[in-house]
Amino acid sequence: MSILFDVHPSRMNVHQDVAIRAKIPRMAEPPDHELQVVVDSQALERRASGRGSARKSSGASSEPTVIAADGVRSLVLKQSQRYCKDGRPFAIASLDILEYEQVSNVLGAGAAEQLDRLGKVVCTNSLRGSDRVCFFEPGHILILLPDTNQSSARMVMERITQSIASAKLQHKNKPLRASGAFQVAACDTAESGVEILAPDSEALMESVGYKFDAQGNLYNTQLSSMRLFTKKQRPFSGSFSVWSDRYVNIQTTKLEISVDRSPLPQGIIYIRATAQDQWQANRTVNLKMFELADRAGKFDTDSLGLVARRARVLQQIDHPGVSKLVDFHSYEDRCLYLVENQVIGKPLKNVRANLETVLGWGVQLCNTLIYLQGLMPPLIPPPLEIEKFVIAPDNQIVLLDYEMPYLLSPLTVLSDGNANIDPSLLSAPYNRFGMENLLMFLYDLIAKSEHNRAFSDLFDAKDPDKLSEKLNSLFKIRAELKKAVDKISSGAAT
């Protein structure tokens, strides 16, 4: 359905001060430079406004790179991937010149332009060469701070706003003052104390007042001009009856109603079925339907829009390690339908293989999980269980039924269809896999292989602490699995 990995603001160390935002004129984006690793003590070594000689003499890049609005999404994703791989924190900040709109209305565009120029100059003179800045719209700036934690990012933005407030400008011989308001969101391992498998890039952006629309365009959530730009559309277009005529010979295979301790949201009926897709030479597909048990209730339109957007992300997934979503629709805002290709293969629980093959499956699984957490927002599947995997004819391990938390967790419900009633969030015990779950899953696979081997032997680490350090990220686990495969292969050959 749609993509969702909600990271609660407290997990992301999100701090908010003020918000106002908007759409920007497109600017040519300079080539992306490698973001240099900065020790935390150096993260604040940004130049005070107007004094860049010391930084220039050190040989470091003296000015941040200016990026266009359409380059923000890919850069935020890159930062998220580096966090997942190396644990490098990053922060996102928004800056607004509070007086910009009022000065423009009262004193004219010339005076407002001075305020906008002031914000640009202060940011340019106060940021590192490894930072990125997007001058989204006059008076509104978005800043990306790699290798920067929450507290450091706040100090940087406080320095910038102080420089703006202390600047002395004049317009027609009258003093002109400016003040800046900022919001900061950071993905910071050092302070959160909570395992974040993949930072929710969209949630980070939204916490500083920006979002991406269905086409991936950046917009500001509080500027009326952008609200006009992104017109509201129905999330599910086209007639449901015409859409449903495509699928025939529907055979129900499982019906489940949410009860206490169920992984489904409360109040949801879940129906699995198979059907024939008439548009694809009567190919058999899997059909999943989620329906509100309360026939008077309806899904909130805005949350359905988020579900539809995430479903489109799932449609674009092209990876051999997961099942493929091919179609989706909604009926009367109370039923949600997903259509998936059937995966041909043997259930993993019925397959026994040698150790080298099992380790190869572990590498494939790591590749799949790394791919899913690179989506925006990242897709973190439920805890891994052997029943959720099949082995395809090409010996690829394929994960099934991974999308439910991603799609359903953003849904809210209007209890009686009355738009004046506050929507309530569907409650569900959505657990997601973690490193410990992945290691236990791999351990069970290895233990059931034809040549049972201990982790400590496979990964050359007798000390449990050293072993846990070697296996504390998807990238490290994948690297160690590859080494083990190579060692077994070379040993078998000699």
N, C-alpha and C positions, 0 to 999 in steps of 0.2 A: 504494500500500500504506500505509505509515505515514510521519509526517513526521520527517525527521531532518536537522539541520544541526549537526554536532557541532563545537563550538569547544573545542579543547583547553584545559585550565585555564591553561597557560602563555600562551595567546593572550589569555585574558580577564584575566590578572593576578590570578588567584584566590589569595587567601591564607586559610589555615585555621588557627584557633587551637584551638577546642574545639567540640563539638556536643552538643546535647540539644534536643528540640522537642515540639510537640503541637497539638491541636485546640482552637479557641476558642469561647466563647459568642458568638453573633451580636450585633453592635452596629450601631446605625443609622449609616450613613455620611454625613458632612456633605457638602455640595456641593463638588465638586472646584474648587480655585482654580488659576489659571494658575501654573505653576511659573516663578519668576523666574530669569532668567539671572544667574549669580553668577560674578564674576571669580574665578580660582583663588585669588588672595590673600585673597579674602573668604570662601572656602569654609570656613575654620576659625573665622570670627568668630561662633561659637556661644557662648552665654552659659555661664559656669561655673555649677554647680548652685546654685540659690537666689539668683542675682543677675541679674535681668532688667531692671532699671531703665534701664540704658544702651540696650538694644535697644528698649525701649518708647518712650523719649524720642526715638529716631531716626525713629519713625513706621513702622518695619517690623513685619510681623506677628510677634507675640512668641512664639507657641506653634506647634508642628507640628500638622498636621491628623491626627486619629485616624481611621483607616479600618477598616472591617470586613474580615474574612477574604475575603469574596466580592468585595471591591473590589480586591484585590491584583493579580489577573491583568490586568485592564484597565489598571491604572496602570503595571505593568511593561511592557506592550505599548506604551503611550503613550511611555514613556521610550525604548524601543528605536526607535520610529519617529522620535523627535526626534534620536536619535543618528544614524540613517541620513540624515536630512534636513539637519541642521545640525552634526553632529560633536560634539554636546554630551555629555560623559561622564556616567555616573551609576553609583552604587554601591548595593549591597544588603547589609545587615548583619543578623545575628541575634544576639540577646543572651539568655543564660540565667542565671538566679540559681541557682548550683550547689547551694546548701543548701536550696532550696525543698522538694523532696520529703522530705528527711531531717527537716527541722524540722517539716513537716506530720505525718509519722509519729510523731515522738518528742514534740514539744511541742504539737501540735494545730493546727487550722485557723487559730486566732486569731494565733498566732505566725507561721505561714507567710504569712498575709495581710499582715503588716507588711513582710515581705521583698518581696512582690509590689508593695505600694504604694510602697516605696522605689524599686524599679526604674522604675515609672511616673513618679514625681515627678522623678527624676534625668533620665530621657529627655526629659520635657516641658520641663524647665528648661535642657537642654543643647543642644537642637536648634533649627534655624531655623524660621521660619514656612513656608518653602517645602518643608521635609522632611515626610515622611509616616511615621506609626508605626502599627503594628498590634499591639495587645495580644492576641496569638493565644490564649494560655491563661495562667493564673496562673504566673508565673515564667518565661515564654517570650515574647519580644518580637521582632518583625520590623520593620526600619527601611529606608526607601527614601530615598536621598540624591541628589537631582538635582544636576547640575553639580558633581560631586565625583569626583575620581580616586581611585586605589587608596591612595596614601600618605595623602592627606587623610582618607579614610574611616577608615583605621586610627588616625590620630591622634584623630579624633572618638571612636571606640569606646574607645580607651585612656583618654581623659579621662572618659568615662562610667563605665568599670569602676573607675577610681581613685576617683571620687566615691562609688560604691557601697561600695567597700572601706573608705573613711575614715568612713562614716556610723556614728553610735553609736545603737543601738537597745536597748531593754530589754523583757523579757517577764517579768512577775511578779518585778520587781526583780533580774533576772539579765541580764547583757549578752547582746545578740544581734548576731552579726556576719554579714555577707553578702559574697559575692564573685561577680563576674560573669565569664562566659566568652563570647567573641564569635568570630564568623567573618565575613569580609568577602569579597565578590566585586564586581569592578568592570569596567565596559566603558569603557576608557580609551584613547583614540587617542594621547595624548601619550607614553605609556610603552611601549606594546606593540611599536611599530615594524612591526606586521603589519597588512596591509589586512583589516579586518573589514567585509564587505559588510553584514551584519546580525548584531547580537549574539544569541546563543542564550539567550533568556530563561529557558528551562527549565533549561539547564545552570547558569546563574548562580544560580537559585533552589536547585537541588539542591546546589550547592557550599556553601551556608550551611545546609543541612539541611531544606529544604522542597521539596515536589513538588505537582503538580496531578494529581488522579485523572482517570479517563476522563470524568467529568462536569464537569471543570474546577474541582472543589473543592480548596481548599488543605489540605494536611495535613503533619504533621511526621514525618519518616522514622524518628525514633528513639523515639517515644512509643508504648508498647504499646497505649494506649487508642485511638490512631488506627489502628493495625494491625487492631484488632478492627472498627473503623468501616469500613475499606475491605477487605471480605472478598475473598479471592482467588477469581477467577472464571476460567473458561476463556476465553481471548481470542476464540476463534471458536465461537460458539454455534450450535446446530442441527446436524442430520444432514448430513454432506457428500453422501451419496447423494441425499437429497431436494433439496438445493441444486443439485447437478449436473444433475438431471433437467430443470431449467429451460432449460438450454442444449443445443441439438441441432445436427446437421449441422455438426460441427466440422471445419474444413479448415485443416490446418497450412500456414502461409505461410513460416515461417523457423525453423530450429533452429540454435542456437549453443551451443557448449561452451567454457567459459572456458579459456584457455591464457595463457601469458605475454604481457604487454602488452595483454590483453583488458580492456575496461572493466568486465567482469563480475567478481564475487568468484570467487576460485579455488575449484574444486570445485562450480560451479553449472552446471546445464544450463538454457538459456533457450529456451523454445518460444513462438513467436508463432502465433496462429491466428485465424480468424473463426468465428463461431457465430450461430445464430438464437436470439433470446430469445423463448421461448414466452409469457412474461408480457406482452410488449409487441408483440402482433400480429406475431410473427415478425420483429421488427426485427433487423438485422444488427449485431453488436457485435464489438469486438476482444477477444481473450482472450490474456492473457500468463500463462505458467506458469514458475515458478522451482523447480527440483528439485535436491536434493543428488545429486551423482554417486555418492557413497558410500552404497550402499543400507543400510548398517548405521548410518549417522549420523542424527542428529535435530537439529532446531533447538531451542535452549534455550527452555523454556516462558516464562520471564520476557522474553526478547528478542522472542518471538512476540507477547507481550502489548503490547510497545511498538510493534511493527509494526502490529498491529490498531488500536491507538489512532491512529496516524498515518494509517492508511487511512481511518478515520472522518473525520479532518480533511480529507483529500482529497475524500471524498464530499460534504462540505459546501461545497466550493469552487463558487462560482457566478460565473464570470468568462469573458467571451467570448474571452479571449486564450489559454486553455489547454484541452486536452482534458479530458473529464469522467470521473472514476472513478465507476462506478455500483454495483459489487459486488465482494466479495472473500471468500475462504475459504482454509482450509488442510486438507491431507489427511495424516493420520498424522504430523503434526509434521515432515514432510520435504518437502512440496510446498506452494507458495504460489501462489494463483490471483488474478489481477486481471482485472476486466471493465470495459472502457471503451466509451463511445459512440464510434461512428465519426464523424470530422470530415469533412464534405463540403467539398471545395474543390480548388483547383489547387496542385500543388507550387510553392513559391516559386521554385525553381530554373528553372521553366519559364515564369515570368511576368516581363515587362519593363514598366516603367511610367515615367511622367514623374517629374521630380524632386519636385514637390509631393506626389504620391502616396507616393513612397518616404519622404519626410520624415514624412508622416502615419503610415506604418507604424512609423517610429522612435518617434513619440510613443506609439502604441498599445503597442509593446513595452516602453517604459519604464513605462507604467501597469501592465502585467502583472507586471513584475519587482518593482515597488514593492509591489504587492498580495501577491505570494508571500513577500517578505521580511517582511511584516507578520504572517504566521502564527506560531503558537507550537508548536514551535520554528520559526524561519524556514526557508523552503524556498529553497535556493539551487540552481538547476538546473545541469546540466553545461555545459561551454563551448558557446556558441551556434554552430550550424552551419546552413548554408542548407538542408540536407536535413531538418532537424527542424521546418520551418515549412510551412504551407499557407496559401493565401489563400482565405477563405470567400467565398460569394457576396455578402455585404454589404461586401466589401473589408476585412474584419478579418483581421489577421495572427494566426495561431494556432500556439502552441508545442506540439509533441508530444514524448513520451518524456522528460519532464522530471523524473519522480518517482523514478527508480531509486536515486540516492544517498540520497534522503530516506527511502525505505522499507527498503532492504536493508542500509545501513551499520550499523544497530544489531544485526543478527542475529549470534548466536553459535551454535556447533555443539558438541554432545556427540558425540565421535568414534564411540562404539559404543552410545549410548543409555543408558549407565550414569550415573546421577545423581551418583555419587561422583567422576566425572572432571571436572576443571576445564574449563569450556567455553572454547573458543578463538574469538576474533573472526574473522569472515570477512575476508580481506584482499582489497582491491580498490583500484586506482588511481583513486579518486574525485576527479577534478578538477572544480572548480566555476568558473563564469564569473566574470570580474572586469571592472573598468572598461576595462582595455586590450582584453580580448576583445570587449566590447560596442562599443567605438569602432571596432575593426577590422571588426566585422560591419557596422556602419553605413557605414563607409567603402567597403566592398565593394559594398553596396547602392547607394550614391550613385554610385560609379564605373560601375556597370552600368546606371544609369538613362539615359533618353533625352537628358538634358542633364547631362553630367558636370560637377560643380563641386567645387572644393577646399574642405576644411574651413575654412581660414583665410578664404576669401571668404564662405562661408555664415555664419560666426559672428563676423565683423568682428574678427579677431585674427590679425595677421601674425606676432606674436612667439609662438614655440612655448610659452614658459613661461606667457604669459598665456592661451593657448589651453588648455593642460592645467589651469590653475587654473579656467577657466570650465567645464570638463567633467570634474570630479573626483568627481561624485556623480550618482546616477540623477536626482535632482530637478533639478540644474543642467543635465544633458544634456537632459532633457525641456523645460525652460524655453527653452533655446537652440534646440531643434528647433522649438518653437512660434513663436519669433521669426522663424526662417528661413522657415517656412511663411507667416507673415503678410507678410513682406517680398516673397516671390515672388508671393503673391496680389495684393498692392497693385501690384507692378510689372507684372503681367500685365493688370491692369485699366486701367492708365494708358497 
